[in-house]
Amino acid sequence: MKDRYKSDLLYVYPGIIVLDEKDKNASMCLTRNNVTDIFFELFRKYGIISERFYPDDINVECMARSPYNNMLVGNDGEIYKCYEDLGNKELIVGNINNTEKWTNYALIAKYATGIDHYNDPICRKCSYLPICRGGCPIRRFENVYAGKHNDCCTPFKGRIQDYVELYSEIMKTNN
């Protein structure tokens, strides 16, 4: 893909499927360390940066937590806050074809403030906060609003030295 579409705006990354930790099939999924190993291997073998490497200067976890300036648009113009929401009619926050583009303000508020990692007692006790930015907001959304038990943490948790070393390799390569 990178050879065919020469652009710094193209990001190739694996789609990681996450199951509720209490799901009977969760033991068959990759661990956080397995996922991190995949990210490292993609860079070392192919030069693909598939995950933001730390440290970085971005303060918002992802588009799900950014109230209005980031969105995913579906086939019929429906607006979603996360890739994982695509196609789920209950998670539509608006439609680009409407005069009033944003329509589901309650859901936007849940994403913007209801899943803030600074309100999560587990996150507040963790030494990785704030540099981890609270991990995946959608995992936290599912925990808070759907009663799930997801691991919300970022893949780099517990592997900060590996990430810093890889970040250093990337910076050397880019220079």
C-alpha positions, 0 to 999 in steps of 0.5 A, a space after each residue: 500500500 505504501 509503495 502504491 500510494 506514496 503519502 505521509 497521510 496513509 497509515 497501515 495498521 492491524 485491526 486489533 479485535 478486543 473482547 471483554 476480559 470476562 468473555 469466555 473467548 477472551 483467552 484466545 485473543 492476543 495479550 497487550 504484549 502480543 499486540 505490542 510485539 506485532 507493532 514492533 515487528 511491523 516497524 523492524 521488518 517493514 518500516 511500518 509505524 502502526 502505532 504512535 510511539 512514545 513519547 509524543 505531544 498529542 493530548 487527545 487519545 483519538 477522534 472519539 474524545 474530540 468533541 466536534 473536529 474529528 469524525 467518521 462518515 458512513 455511506 449515508 452521511 451518518 457521523 460516528 465518533 469511532 471506527 468501531 461504531 461504524 454501522 451501529 445506528 445507536 452510535 450515530 452522533 449526526 449526519 453531514 447531509 442535515 442542516 443541523 449536522 450534530 444531532 445526538 448531543 447526549 452521545 457526544 457528551 458521553 464521548 467527550 466527558 463521560 469516559 474521561 480517563 481522569 475520572 477513572 479511579 484505576 487510571 488516576 492511580 496509574 503511573 503511566 497517566 497522563 502520557 498514556 492518555 488513558 488508553 482506548 476511549 472506546 474500551 472505556 465507553 463499553 465499560 462505563 455504558 455497556 457494563 463490559 470489563 475491557 482492558 483500556 490500557 495502551 499497548 505500551 503499558 509495561 513496555 515503556 523502555 522498548 517503546 523509547 528505544 524504538 522511538 529512538 530508532 525511528 528518529 535516527 532513521 528519519 534523520 
